[in-house]
Amino acid sequence: MNETKPNILLVEDDQNFGDVLKSYLEMHDYNITLRTDGEAGKAAFQNKTFDLCIFDVMMPKKDGFTLAKEIRSEDKKTPIIFLTAKSLNQDIVEGLKIGADDYITKPFNSEELLLRVQAILKRSHNGVEEENDQTEFNFGKFSFNFPLRTLTYTGESKVSNTKLSPKEAQLLRLFCIHMNNVLTRTEALTKIWGEDNYFTARSMDVFVTKLRKYLKKDEDIEIINIHGNGFQLLVKEEAAE
């Protein structure tokens, strides 16, 4: 076994579906431990160190939420992705409250799961999963101090400071943490507004518009819509250096 490969714990009660995902991820250089119920998943987690966990929500013996809660009580860092039914929006909210890093709705194609796995492991390896420790960000011609809520622009021999509102600062911080990756609406709404509904979503849209106005001074930076999913703070590679 190549120990340099990331170790992933996949807990999925559909054996055939789990085998398909396992084979696909192994083809892309991941070590996969597959279990088919929550209790077996918990036992596997306690016996080995994993870089990422993927849990189905509906499972026998112990559901994915219960499994994640038990793991989060002793491990705050290992990323968790939930596999959830498309119609159960409450599942998504509940999962993020527990401490999930992402979710993917069934049915989905294997490539979509692979892209999410790659994005989360990249963020985790860069240390950005420690959100509580990250308070200052530099991107493009901007520097952002979260505790002071100041966004500083330096360019064209000119420096300007913008004082952000508390929610503007919280939202920009999440964008920075997920820089060049998708920030889902549900994650932002749950973490900042406490719930995901029509009214909080409209409120978030207003704050996104405000942040776009602040950031338009740097043409290499933009917040783009990801249809049906959320937003992305896109920073061109040369601007991020």
C-alpha positions in Angstrom: 0.0 0.0 0.0 1.3 3.4 -0.9 1.0 5.4 2.3 1.5 8.7 0.4 -2.0 8.3 -1.0 -4.7 10.1 1.0 -6.8 7.7 3.2 -10.6 8.1 2.8 -13.3 6.4 4.9 -16.4 5.8 2.8 -19.5 4.6 4.7 -22.3 3.8 2.3 -25.0 1.1 3.0 -25.6 0.3 -0.7 -22.8 -2.2 -1.2 -22.9 -2.0 -5.0 -22.9 1.7 -5.1 -20.1 1.8 -2.5 -18.0 -0.6 -4.5 -18.4 1.6 -7.6 -17.3 4.7 -5.7 -14.5 2.8 -4.1 -13.1 1.6 -7.4 -13.4 5.0 -9.0 -11.6 6.8 -6.2 -8.9 4.2 -6.1 -8.3 4.7 -9.8 -7.5 8.3 -8.8 -4.8 7.4 -6.2 -6.9 7.3 -3.0 -6.8 4.6 -0.4 -10.5 3.7 0.3 -11.9 1.9 3.4 -15.5 1.0 2.7 -18.0 0.2 5.4 -21.7 -0.4 5.0 -23.2 0.8 8.3 -22.5 3.5 10.8 -21.3 1.2 13.6 -18.7 -0.4 11.3 -17.8 3.1 10.1 -17.1 4.3 13.6 -15.0 1.2 14.3 -12.9 1.8 11.2 -12.4 5.5 12.1 -11.1 4.5 15.5 -8.6 2.0 14.1 -7.0 4.2 11.4 -6.1 7.8 10.6 -8.1 9.2 7.7 -7.6 12.4 5.6 -11.3 12.5 4.7 -14.7 10.9 5.5 -17.6 10.4 3.2 -20.8 9.4 5.0 -24.2 8.5 3.5 -27.0 10.0 5.7 -29.4 7.1 5.7 -27.7 4.0 7.0 -28.6 1.0 9.3 -27.4 0.7 12.9 -26.2 4.3 13.0 -27.1 7.0 10.6 -24.5 9.4 9.0 -25.5 12.3 11.3 -25.0 10.3 14.5 -21.7 9.0 13.2 -20.5 12.5 12.3 -21.6 13.9 15.7 -19.6 11.1 17.5 -16.6 11.7 15.4 -16.8 15.5 15.8 -16.9 15.1 19.6 -13.4 13.8 19.5 -12.0 15.0 16.2 -12.7 18.6 14.9 -10.4 18.5 12.0 -11.0 15.5 9.7 -13.1 16.8 6.8 -16.5 15.2 6.3 -18.7 15.0 3.2 -22.3 13.9 3.4 -24.2 12.0 0.7 -27.8 13.0 1.0 -31.1 12.7 -0.9 -31.8 15.6 -3.2 -35.2 16.4 -1.8 -34.1 16.6 1.8 -32.8 20.2 2.1 -33.1 19.9 5.9 -30.4 17.1 5.7 -28.0 19.6 4.2 -28.6 22.2 6.9 -28.3 19.6 9.7 -25.1 18.3 8.2 -23.4 21.7 8.1 -24.5 22.4 11.6 -22.9 19.2 12.8 -19.6 20.3 11.1 -19.7 18.8 7.7 -17.3 20.4 5.1 -19.5 19.6 2.1 -22.4 17.6 0.9 -23.3 16.0 -2.4 -26.9 15.2 -3.4 -27.9 11.9 -5.0 -28.0 11.1 -7.8 -24.5 12.4 -8.8 -21.8 11.3 -11.1 -18.4 10.1 -9.8 -16.5 13.0 -11.3 -18.5 15.5 -9.3 -17.6 13.6 -6.1 -13.9 13.5 -7.2 -13.8 17.2 -7.7 -15.2 17.9 -4.3 -12.8 15.5 -2.7 -9.9 17.1 -4.4 -11.0 20.6 -3.4 -11.5 19.7 0.3 -8.2 17.8 0.6 -6.4 20.8 -1.1 -7.9 23.2 1.4 -7.1 20.8 4.3 -3.5 20.3 3.3 -3.1 24.1 3.0 -4.3 24.4 6.6 -7.4 26.5 5.8 -9.8 24.1 7.5 -8.6 25.6 10.8 -11.1 28.5 10.2 -11.0 29.8 13.8 -7.2 30.5 13.5 -7.4 32.3 10.2 -8.0 36.0 10.6 -5.9 37.8 7.9 -5.9 37.3 4.2 -4.0 38.8 1.3 -5.3 38.4 -2.3 -4.6 40.4 -5.3 -4.3 44.1 -4.3 -6.3 43.6 -1.2 -5.5 42.7 2.4 -8.3 41.8 4.8 -8.2 41.9 8.6 -11.2 40.0 9.9 -11.0 41.0 13.6 -10.8 44.7 12.7 -13.2 44.3 9.7 -10.9 46.3 7.5 -10.5 45.7 3.8 -7.4 47.5 2.5 -6.8 48.2 -1.2 -3.2 49.0 -2.4 -2.8 49.9 -6.0 -2.0 52.6 -8.5 0.1 54.5 -5.8 -3.0 54.7 -3.7 -4.2 53.0 -0.5 -7.8 53.0 0.6 -9.5 51.3 3.6 -13.1 50.1 3.8 -14.7 49.3 7.1 -17.0 46.3 6.7 -20.1 45.6 8.6 -20.0 42.4 10.8 -21.9 40.3 8.3 -19.9 41.6 5.4 -16.7 40.7 7.2 -18.1 37.2 8.1 -19.1 36.6 4.5 -15.8 37.8 3.0 -13.9 35.6 5.5 -15.8 32.5 4.3 -15.1 33.5 0.7 -11.4 33.9 1.5 -11.3 30.5 3.2 -12.9 28.9 0.2 -10.9 31.1 -2.3 -11.2 29.7 -5.9 -13.5 27.0 -4.6 -17.3 26.9 -4.3 -18.9 28.4 -1.2 -22.3 26.9 -1.1 -25.3 29.0 -0.2 -26.4 26.7 2.5 -23.0 26.7 4.3 -22.8 30.5 4.3 -26.4 30.9 5.4 -26.1 28.4 8.2 -22.8 29.7 9.5 -23.6 33.4 9.3 -27.4 33.7 9.4 -28.1 30.6 11.4 -30.7 29.2 8.9 -31.3 28.7 5.2 -34.6 30.1 3.9 -35.9 32.5 1.3 -35.5 35.6 3.4 -31.9 34.9 4.6 -31.0 34.0 1.0 -32.2 37.3 -0.2 -30.3 39.0 2.6 -27.1 37.2 1.5 -27.5 38.3 -2.1 -27.5 41.9 -0.9 -24.2 41.4 1.0 -22.7 39.6 -2.0 -23.5 42.7 -4.1 -21.8 44.9 -1.6 -18.7 42.8 -1.5 -18.6 42.8 -5.3 -18.7 46.6 -5.3 -15.7 46.7 -2.8 -13.7 44.2 -4.8 -14.2 45.6 -8.3 -11.1 47.9 -7.9 -9.0 44.8 -8.8 -10.0 43.4 -12.2 -8.3 40.1 -11.4 -10.8 39.4 -8.6 -14.5 38.7 -8.9 -17.3 36.8 -7.1 -19.1 34.6 -9.6 -22.4 32.8 -9.3 -22.3 29.0 -9.4 -25.8 28.1 -10.6 -27.8 26.1 -8.2 -25.0 25.8 -5.7 -23.5 29.1 -4.5 -20.7 31.5 -5.2 -17.0 31.5 -5.8 -14.4 34.1 -5.0 -12.3 33.9 -8.1 -8.7 35.2 -7.9 -6.5 34.9 -10.9 -3.4 32.9 -10.2 -1.0 35.7 -10.8 -3.1 38.0 -8.5 -3.1 35.4 -5.7 0.7 35.3 -5.5 
